[in-house]
Amino acid sequence: MLLMKSDDFRGILRLATNLKNMAKLNANVKTSLPSCRVDTLSKEAAQELVPGLCVPFDTAFYMPEALNIQSQNYLQALFWSCENLVTESSTFDSGKKLLQLHRRPVSRLSEFDGEYDAVIICLGAKVNMLPEFSGRLPLRTCRGVIAHLELPGDISEGYPERGPSILSDAWIAVKSPRELHVGSTWEWKSSNSSPSVSPDEASSALSELLPKASVIYPRIMNWDFTGARAGLRAMPPLTSLGSLPLLGCINDIMEGNQTCKYWLFGGLGARGLLYHGWLGNLMAHAVLSSDEGLIPLELTSWKNTTQFSDFNKQTEFH
């Protein structure tokens, strides 16, 4: 469990730059859960939070309890939490439970056969690096570059100490009053998973992101570019129900007879942080029960897609 103090919450300020997004944000306020506080602010109130802010349509939407999460730190904390849970449950239960982290290179999933009863694959965009999956999953890859900015030393007034991060056509994540991250670009169909960014790619990203960010926060043009990092997303396919994650047992694509059951947990997209706990619980129950039927059909129906079905037929033929 992650314990947050009130001082940890910087909040997020959302601003629309066109009427279509403005209508969506207004609708979100009306349908948001009571536990998800969203305040509608006037231009003046928003500029009190962030001096120099440009507020299109004279309205902003403030989520005071929202926060930015550094994913690597979050995953580390989540693992520690799981370790604590195992320790506590072993103390109170008669059965002994064990949680271990193993690091080893794996070239094929079949290497796990005979060693484990079940294996859950949750590699994000890197799932296509496994030969069993290469080109066979209905995932849409997208590379995004984030620019790192710092305020020059000769400018004394930085970003407000408790000023919120900003979410608009570009987002601005506040690391400190003198350090901002701006993102993100969208390069569809990319297979480049390297976090490193070349000078040309960084320059291109900056020329795309700064104009978008400066529409909302013009003062960002005074900040210096200090570097960039990139990541590769694996987005699920678009369906009539939206973009739904890919879950389910995938032994059908494995060659030979397996003593191990293989499961896929992927395609969470931009909403992974929101849904991973609930989906992880569904997956855990399905794996422990060896029953894919415990997972909603909407999340396993991707296996009926032409791309996946055609490969199954090829595997059976060979």
N, C-alpha and C positions, 0 to 999 in steps of 0.2 A: 504494500500500500504506500502511495506517495502522499506525504503530509505536506500541505501547502499553508504558509502563513499569509495573512492579508497583504503583507509587504511584497510577497512574491508576484502578485497580480498587477501587471502593468496595464492590461486590457488591450483590446483591439478596436480600432475605429474604422468603420466601413463607409466608403463614399462612392456614389455612383457618378459616372461621367456622361451617361446618356439616359433618356427617358425609359428605355426598356429595362435597364438594370435598376433604375429608381423604383419602378413598379414592383420588381421582384423583391427588393429590400423592404418596401412597405408591406408587401404580402407576408414576408418572413416575420416581421414584427407581430403581425396579427395572429400568426399560427405557431409562434415559438412556444416551447414548453415553459411552464412557470419557473423551472429550475435553471433555465437559460435566459438570464436577464439581458434584455436589449433596450437601451434608452435611446429615444429619438431626440437629437440635439439640434438646436438652432446654429446658425453660422457662428454667432458670437460665442456660444458655449463651447463649440468645437475648437475655436481659436484660442480659448482660454487653456485648453488642454495642450494644444500645439500652436504656439504663436507663429504667424506667417503661413498658416495652412490656407489653401484655397478650397472653398466649399461650394461645388456646383449645386445648383438648385437650393442653396441656402439651408441644406439639411444633411445631417450626418447621423450614423447609427453606431452607438457605442456599447460594446460588450465589456463592462468593467471587470468581470471575473474570467475573461478569456486570457489565454497566455500562449506564448510561443514555446515550443518544446524542441530541444536538441535531440534528435532521434537516437543517436548513439548513447547519450547519457540516459535517456529514458529506457532503452532496452537493457542497459546495464542494471538500472534500478529495478526493472521488472524481473530480471533474473535473480537478483538478490532477494526480492520479495518472495519469489517462488521457493528459493532455498529456505527462507524463514518459515514459510508455510509447511514445507516438508518436515522440517525439524519439529515444529509445533504439533503437527498431526501424528508424527511418530511417537511423540511423548504421551499423547492422550489415547492413541489407538494401540491395539495389541499387535497389529501387523507393522512390519518395518518398511518404510518407504525410502527410496534413494533417488537423488537427482544429481547427475554428473554432467559436466561439460567436457566433451571430447573434441579435439581438433585434429583432423587428419585429411589429407587430400583424397578425393574420390573421383574416379573417372567415369564410372557407370553405377547406376542404382543397384544393379544385380550384385554388387560387392557386399551389400548388406544381407543378402539372402542367407538364411541359416544362422545368422547372428542375432537378429531381432525379430520379434513377432509382428511389429508394425513400424513403418517409417513414414513420417509426414514431411513432405517437401514444401518448404516455404522460402524460396530463394529470390522472390521478387522477379526482376527482369533477367536475372542470371539463370533462371530455370531453363532457358533455351540453350545454355551451355552444356547441359546433359544430353548425350546423344539420343536417349529415349524420347526427348521432348523437342529436339531441334526442328523448328518450323511446323510443329504439329499442334500447337495450342493457339486458340483464337485470341491472342493477346496483341495489343497495339502498343508498340514501344515508342517512347518519347523521351528525348534527352533535354534536360533543362540546365541552364547555366545561371548561377547566382553571383552577383557582383558584390565585392566587399569594399566599403568606403570608410574613410576616416576624415575627420575634420582637421584642416591644417592648423599647425601650432599658433599661427598668428591671428586666428579667430578665437576669441575668448568665449563667446556665447554658443554653447553646444545645444544638442537636442534636450528638451526638458527632462529633468532627472527622473520623473515618474510618468513621462509622456507615453501614450499608447503606441503600439505598432499600428501600421496602416495597411488596410486591404482595399485595393482598388484595381484599376487595369494592370498596374504593377503593385507588388506588395513591398512594404518596408518593415523589416524586422529590426527592432532596436536591441543592440547588444550592450550599449552603454551610451551616455550622452555624446561620446565622440566616436562611436563606431556603429555603423549601420550595414545591414545586408539587404540587397535589393534583388528581387526576382519576379518571375523567372521566365526564361525563354522557352519556346516549345519547338523542338525539332522532331517531327514525327518520322517514324520508320527508321530511326537511328539504331544502330547496334553497338554504338560506342559506350561502354560502361565505365570508362576510365574517369576518375574524379578530376584528373588533371585537365587544364584548359590551355590551349595554345594561345600565343599572343594574338593571332588573327581571330580566333574564336572569341577571345575575351573582348577584343575591340568591337567585333560585330555585336556581341551581347550588350555591351555598354551603350552602343549607339541606338539599340532598340529599347533598352530599359530606362535610360535616363530621361528621354522625352516623356514617357508615360508617368514616371514618378514625379517629374517636375511639374506636371499639370496639377497635382495635388499638393506637393510640397516644393515650391520653387527654390527654396534655399538649398536644396540638395545639389544644385549646380555648383555650389561653393565647396563641396566635399571632394576629396582626392580619391581616385581609384587606387586600391592597394593589392588587388588580386581577385581571382575568381575560382569557383569550384563548380563541379557539374555532377549530375546524377542521372540515372536512367530509370524511368518508370515503365512498368508493364501494366497498361490499362486494359480492363476487360472490354469485351465487345459491346457495342450499343444494341440494345434490344427494346422491344415495346414497353418493357418495365424499367428501362434505364440501363445504366452500366452496373451489372451485378458481378460480384466476385465469383471465382471458379473454385468450387470445393468438390470433393468426392474421391472415391476409390478409383485408382487408375491401373489396376492389375491387367486390364484388357490390353494395354499397349506393351506390357512386359513380355519378352520372349521366354518360352519354356514354362515349366511348372515351378511356381514359387511357394516356398513355405512362409514367406513374409508377405504381409499386406502393405501395399503402397498407397498413400493418400496425397492428394494435392491440395494445398492451401495457398491460393494466389489470386492475382488480378484484383487486389483491393483498391488500387488506384489512389486518388487523392483523399478518399474517405477511410483509409485504412486505420488511422488513429482512432476514428470514431467507432468503428465496427469491430476492431480486432478482438476485443474482449468477449463480446457476445458470440462472434463466429468461432473463436477459439474454444469456447465452452461447447458449442454444437459439435465441433469437430472431435473434441476429446470424448464426448459421450458416444459418438458414432464409432470411433476407433476402439474404445474399450468394449463396446457391445458388438463390434464387427458387423454393424448394421448401417449401411449408407442411407437407409430410409429415414433415419433420425434427422437428416439434413433436409431442409426444405427443397422441394423439387426445382424451384426457380434457380437454386444455386448449383444444381448438378445437371441441369438440362443442356449445358454447353457441350456435354459429351455426345449429344445428338447432332451437333453441327456437322456440316459436310466435311470440313477439314479434318476433324477427329475421326469421323466414321470411315472416311476413305482410307485413312492410314490403318485402321483396324482391319479392314478388308485386305489390304496389302500384306499386313503381318500374317493373317490367317492363310493367305495364298502361298507365302514363302515358307 
